[in-house]
Amino acid sequence: MKSKDIILLKKILVYCNQAEEASKMFDNDYETFVENSVFTNSCCMCVLQIGELCKLISEELREENTTIPWRQWCGIRDIFAHQYSNLDYQSTWDTIQVDLPELKQEIMNILSDVE
């Protein structure tokens, strides 16, 4: 695996952890997520950054790790960046609560194979 990919994967983990930390800080509560812009913005910025980093992952790594929906993560970045004021809270919440932990686990699995 390219060292650049390792660096990118570790950065993705940092953002996964930050979103998780924000969720814990606000008691992992959907209503608070909808009502509190600090909670919403912190989590959404993490998702946006993860999508941006996914765009930089090598094609080789993407092909070797097809369980991660790389293309969807790149696409969600574009939605968060360009249509932020129109985000669907429930879909965003689901991404943060379901998809991010799955991504985090997949990234940890990949990194455990190289370390």
N, C-alpha and C positions, 0 to 999 in steps of 0.2 A: 504494500500500500504506500502511496506517495505521502511524504511527510506533510505536504500541504493539506491533504485530506484529513490526516490525523488532527492537525491544528483546527481545521474547520469543524470536525466532529466534536472536538473538545469545547469549542465556542458554542456549538448548538446545545451541548449539555449545560453550559453555564446559563443560557437563556431558559432552558427547560426548568432548571433549578430555581431561577428567579421567579418564573411564573408560579411555580409550586409554592415558593416562599410567600408571594403576594396572596395566593389563595389561602394559605394558612393564617396569614396576618389578618385577613378579613373573614375568618371562620368558615371559609369555603362555602359561602352563602350566595346563592343566585340572586336574590333580591338586592343584596348589598352590591353585587357586581353590576346590576342594572342601574342602581341609584348612585353609586359612588364613582365619580369619574377618575379618581386616583387609582382605584382598583381596576377599573376597566382599561384605562390607558396603560397601566403598567403591564398587564397581561397581554394586551393587544400589541404593544411595542415588542414584547418578547416573541410573539408569533411572527410579526413582521420581520424581525431580525433573523429568525430561524429560516423563514422562507428565502430571505436574501442569501444566507449562507448556503442553503441547499442549491441555489443556482450556481454556486462556485464549485460544488463537488464534481470530481472528475467523472467522465462518462464510464470509465473503467469501474470505479467504485459503485456507481449506480447499477451497472449491469451485474456486478457480483452480489448485490444486496437488493434484490427485487421485492423483498417483503416491505420495504419502505416505499411509500408512494411519493417519490421524489417530485414528480411532476405536479402533483396536487399541492405539495408544500410550497413549491415555487408559485403556483397559481394563487394560493391563499395570500401570499405576500402581496401580489398585485391587487387583490381585492382590498386588503387592509390598507394598502398605501393609497389607492386611488378612489375607493368608495367608502372610506372610513365613516363618514357621517351617516351612511345608509346601512351599516352593519346590522344584521339580524342578531339580537342578543342571545337567543337560544342556540343558534348555530355556533356562534362564537364561544359560548359557554361549553357546548359539547366538544368543540375543538380543544379547549383548554383542559377540560376534565377527562376526556377519553383519549383523544388523539395525541396530545402532548405526552402523557405518561407512556403510551405505546411507543412513540418515537424515542423517548428517552431510553426505554428498555432496549430497543433495537440498536441504538447508538452505543449503549454500554456493552452489548454483546459483541458488536463489531470491534470496539476498542479492546475488549478483553482478549480477543484473538491475536492482537498485535503487541500487547504489552506483556 
